[in-house]
Amino acid sequence: MDVAARVTSKGQVTVPKAVREALGVSDGDAIIFRIEGNRAVVARTPDFLELAGKLRIPASKRNAAWDHVIKSARASRAAKNS
């Protein structure tokens, strides 16, 4: 679906109704603009609370302190990049 919109002098764009409906976006929702090459893709910002309980977390990783999780993730990335 291609739907056109104009940019105002303030850099604002009204998201057309057809696009809002296709994305399930309503008043107050957040959207993101993802740049892919010379195009911008509009997407609805995911509601991370909807993910609660849907991801399996290994027992060894449950109830870990955030500072430990961050340090562990950084160390893992550093090891992969070495």
Order of alpha helices (4+ residues) and beta strands (2+ residues): alpha-beta-beta-alpha
